[in-house]
Amino acid sequence: MLTQFLHYKFYLIFYLLINAFIFCNNKYITDWGPLLIDNQSLTIRDEEVIHLVDNHILYMNSIFGFPNKELFKIIISDNPQLQSVSNIWDWSLGITKGNTIIMKDISISHISQNRFMQVLRHELNHIYLNKLNAKYNIPRWFEEGFSMYYANENFLSNKLLIANNINNTDMFIIDQLDAKFNSKSKKQFNFAYAYSQVLFNFFIMDYSELILIEVIKDIKSGHIFKDAFYNNTLLTVNNYNIKVIDNIKSNFWWLRLMDFPSFLFIIAPLLLIVAFIIVKIKNYTIIKRWKLEEKLEELKDHEN
């Protein structure tokens, strides 16, 4: 009995020492593994980051289950000159490489704290996918669409960008999206990002979140993405691509009318003509009523 007590005491002391070491090195234990925070921000506190991370991990685990537990890191940088990190650093708000998230501090990104936290949730979704088995065969469009969807990023501007390219079918080939993501062109990257949102949202609408959960389960089990996708949709990725293009042509054409500046410029002359006609009709009606009132007055005077 004494031996068993000493055994448990040893493990308790060891556990406390490990956690003390982790605490002293800005590490925090999460359900996804140890988290290391390197925070250079003067406005975002570690406690706020940890609170968001804990809540988001709880949310994602409740839907998809636990990923592999590995050390991951969050860096909040106030250095705008980090082009060596990624070719998209100049215009990005945050990026994820492996198990490391690098966020631009709001002092250099000039976004609200709420938006900062939304971007951090997006990057945490990348971390989740990166912790799955066979992670390197998950295509970028699926990663970005997944990360946007579960960060509640559903931007109308992305849909407008897709609508504006609706007649250029070659732009919508899934197999070419990786090249657009890796391009140094912000225009190419933004299109790939916008199309990823549409591809993923169509997947949820067509197959539901339950099918998505099954796809993630298959990837966890070691299936390559294409097999996991086909097993649960009975479509190859390329056939799904054709289906999405047809949906875009059917459902997105009217969004082009929402490109307000150019749309208003086109219809402004027509609006002026319509307004002129309305005013003219209104004035004619008023003048006609005045003339009728004058005739009635004349008749009354004549009778008197």
C-alpha positions in Angstrom: 0.0 0.0 0.0 2.8 2.4 0.9 4.7 1.5 -2.3 1.5 2.3 -4.3 1.1 5.6 -2.5 4.8 6.6 -3.2 4.3 5.5 -6.8 1.3 7.9 -7.2 3.1 10.6 -5.3 6.0 10.4 -7.7 3.7 10.8 -10.7 1.9 13.7 -9.1 5.2 15.5 -8.4 6.4 14.8 -11.9 3.1 16.1 -13.4 3.4 19.3 -11.4 7.0 19.9 -12.4 6.2 19.4 -16.1 3.3 21.8 -15.9 5.5 24.3 -14.0 8.1 24.1 -16.7 5.5 24.5 -19.4 4.0 27.5 -17.6 7.4 29.2 -17.2 8.0 28.8 -21.0 4.7 30.4 -22.1 3.2 27.0 -22.9 -0.3 25.9 -22.3 -1.8 22.4 -22.4 -4.8 22.0 -24.7 -6.8 19.0 -26.0 -4.8 19.3 -29.3 -1.5 19.2 -27.5 0.8 21.8 -25.9 0.4 25.3 -27.1 3.4 27.7 -27.2 2.5 31.4 -27.5 5.0 34.0 -28.7 3.0 37.3 -28.3 4.6 40.5 -29.5 1.3 42.4 -29.4 0.6 45.4 -27.0 -3.2 45.0 -27.4 -3.9 41.2 -27.6 -3.3 39.5 -24.3 -2.3 35.8 -23.9 -5.4 35.2 -21.7 -7.6 36.3 -24.6 -5.8 34.0 -27.1 -6.0 31.0 -24.7 -9.7 31.6 -24.0 -10.5 31.7 -27.8 -8.3 28.6 -28.4 -10.0 26.6 -25.7 -13.5 27.5 -26.9 -12.7 26.8 -30.5 -11.0 23.4 -29.7 -14.0 22.4 -27.7 -16.3 23.4 -30.7 -14.3 21.5 -33.3 -13.8 18.4 -31.2 -17.5 18.3 -30.6 -18.1 18.0 -34.3 -15.1 16.1 -35.7 -13.5 14.5 -32.7 -9.9 14.9 -31.5 -7.0 15.2 -33.9 -3.4 14.0 -33.1 -1.9 15.7 -30.1 1.2 17.6 -31.1 2.9 20.8 -30.0 1.5 23.8 -31.9 2.5 27.5 -31.8 0.9 30.8 -32.2 3.0 33.8 -33.0 1.5 37.3 -33.0 4.0 39.5 -34.9 4.2 43.3 -35.0 6.8 43.1 -37.7 5.4 44.0 -41.2 8.6 42.8 -42.9 8.2 39.0 -42.8 8.1 38.3 -46.5 10.4 35.3 -46.0 7.6 33.6 -44.1 5.2 33.5 -47.1 4.8 35.0 -50.5 1.4 36.3 -49.4 2.5 37.9 -46.1 2.1 41.5 -47.5 -1.7 41.2 -47.9 -2.5 38.3 -45.5 -3.8 38.7 -41.9 -2.5 35.4 -40.7 -0.9 32.3 -42.1 -0.3 28.7 -40.9 2.7 26.6 -41.8 2.7 23.1 -40.4 1.7 23.5 -36.7 2.7 27.2 -36.5 0.2 30.1 -36.8 1.7 33.5 -37.5 -0.8 36.4 -37.0 -0.3 40.0 -37.8 -0.9 42.2 -34.8 -3.7 44.6 -35.2 -1.2 47.5 -34.9 0.0 46.6 -38.5 -3.1 44.8 -39.9 -5.4 47.7 -38.9 -8.4 45.4 -38.2 -10.7 45.2 -35.2 -10.0 42.8 -32.4 -13.2 40.8 -33.3 -11.9 40.4 -36.8 -8.4 39.4 -35.5 -10.1 36.6 -33.4 -12.1 35.4 -36.4 -8.8 35.1 -38.4 -7.3 33.2 -35.5 -10.2 30.7 -35.6 -9.6 30.3 -39.3 -5.9 29.5 -38.7 -6.8 27.1 -35.9 -9.0 25.2 -38.4 -5.8 24.8 -40.6 -4.0 23.4 -37.5 -6.9 20.9 -37.0 -6.5 19.6 -40.6 -2.8 19.6 -40.3 -3.0 17.3 -37.3 -5.0 14.6 -39.2 -3.5 11.5 -40.9 -2.5 11.8 -44.5 -2.6 15.6 -44.1 -0.5 16.4 -47.1 -3.0 15.1 -49.6 -5.9 17.4 -48.5 -6.2 19.9 -51.4 -5.8 23.6 -50.6 -9.3 24.5 -51.8 -10.8 22.1 -49.2 -8.5 23.4 -46.4 -9.4 27.1 -47.1 -13.1 26.4 -47.6 -13.2 24.3 -44.3 -11.2 27.0 -42.5 -13.5 29.8 -43.6 -16.7 27.9 -42.9 -15.8 27.0 -39.4 -14.6 30.5 -38.7 -17.9 31.9 -39.8 -16.3 33.7 -42.7 -18.9 33.9 -45.5 -18.0 37.0 -47.5 -20.3 38.4 -50.1 -17.2 39.9 -51.8 -16.0 36.4 -52.6 -19.3 35.5 -54.3 -19.2 38.7 -56.3 -15.6 37.9 -57.5 -16.9 34.5 -58.7 -19.9 36.0 -60.4 -17.7 38.5 -62.2 -15.7 35.6 -63.8 -18.7 33.4 -64.5 -18.1 33.4 -68.3 -14.5 32.3 -67.9 -14.9 28.6 -67.2 -11.2 27.9 -67.3 -10.8 29.9 -64.1 -12.9 27.3 -62.2 -10.8 24.2 -62.8 -10.0 22.7 -59.3 -6.7 21.2 -60.4 -5.4 24.7 -61.3 -6.2 26.2 -57.9 -2.9 25.2 -56.2 -1.0 27.2 -58.8 -3.2 30.2 -58.1 -2.7 29.9 -54.3 1.1 29.7 -54.9 1.1 32.6 -57.3 2.7 35.9 -56.2 -0.3 37.6 -57.8 -2.8 38.9 -55.2 -5.5 38.8 -57.8 -4.9 35.1 -58.5 -4.7 34.2 -54.8 -8.0 36.1 -54.0 -9.8 34.3 -56.8 -8.6 30.9 -55.5 -9.6 31.9 -52.0 -13.1 33.0 -53.1 -13.6 29.9 -55.2 -12.6 27.7 -52.2 -15.4 29.3 -50.2 -18.0 28.6 -52.9 -16.7 25.0 -53.5 -17.0 24.2 -49.8 -20.3 25.9 -49.2 -21.8 24.0 -52.1 -20.5 20.8 -50.6 -22.3 21.5 -47.3 -25.5 22.4 -49.1 -25.4 19.4 -51.4 -24.2 16.7 -48.9 -24.7 18.2 -45.4 -22.2 18.4 -42.5 -22.9 14.8 -41.6 -21.2 13.7 -44.9 -18.3 16.1 -44.2 -17.8 14.4 -40.8 -17.6 11.0 -42.6 -15.0 12.5 -45.0 -12.9 13.7 -42.0 -13.2 10.3 -40.3 -11.9 8.5 -43.5 -8.9 10.9 -43.6 -8.2 10.2 -40.0 -8.2 6.5 -40.8 -5.5 7.0 -43.4 -7.5 7.3 -46.6 -6.2 9.8 -49.2 -8.5 12.7 -49.7 -9.8 11.7 -53.2 -10.8 8.3 -51.9 -12.5 9.8 -48.8 -14.3 12.3 -51.0 -15.5 9.6 -53.4 -16.5 7.1 -50.7 -19.0 9.6 -49.2 -20.3 11.5 -52.3 -20.0 8.8 -55.1 -18.4 11.6 -57.2 -14.8 12.1 -58.1 -13.4 15.6 -57.3 -13.4 16.5 -61.0 -17.0 15.4 -61.4 -17.9 17.5 -58.4 -16.1 20.4 -60.0 -18.3 20.1 -63.1 -21.4 20.1 -60.8 -20.3 23.2 -59.0 -19.6 25.1 -62.3 -23.1 24.3 -63.4 -24.5 25.6 -60.1 -22.5 28.8 -60.4 -23.8 29.5 -63.9 -27.4 28.8 -62.7 -27.3 30.7 -59.4 -24.6 33.4 -59.5 -25.4 35.4 -62.7 -27.7 37.8 -60.9 -24.9 38.7 -58.4 -23.2 40.6 -61.2 -25.9 43.2 -60.8 -24.6 43.9 -57.2 -21.4 45.3 -58.5 -22.9 48.6 -57.5 -20.4 51.3 -58.8 -20.4 50.0 -62.4 -24.0 49.0 -62.2 -25.2 52.4 -61.1 -23.0 54.1 -63.7 -24.7 52.0 -66.4 -28.2 52.7 -65.3 -27.8 56.3 -64.1 -29.0 57.8 -67.4 -32.1 55.5 -67.3 -32.8 56.5 -63.7 -32.7 60.2 -64.7 -35.1 59.6 -67.6 -37.5 57.7 -65.4 -37.3 60.4 -62.7 -37.9 63.1 -65.3 -41.0 61.3 -66.6 -42.4 60.8 -63.1 -42.0 64.4 -62.2 -43.5 65.5 -65.5 -46.5 63.2 -65.0 -46.9 64.5 -61.5 -46.7 68.2 -62.6 -49.2 67.5 -65.4 -51.6 66.0 -62.9 -51.3 69.0 -60.6 -51.7 71.5 -63.4 -54.8 69.6 -64.6 -56.3 69.7 -61.1 -55.6 73.5 -60.9 -57.4 74.1 -64.2 -60.4 72.1 -63.1 -60.6 74.0 -59.8 -60.4 77.3 -61.8 -63.3 76.2 -64.0 -65.4 75.2 -61.0 -64.7 78.6 -59.4 -65.8 80.3 -62.6 -69.0 78.3 -62.8 -69.8 79.3 -59.2 -69.2 82.9 -59.9 -71.4 82.7 -63.0 -74.3 81.2 -61.0 -74.0 83.9 -58.4 
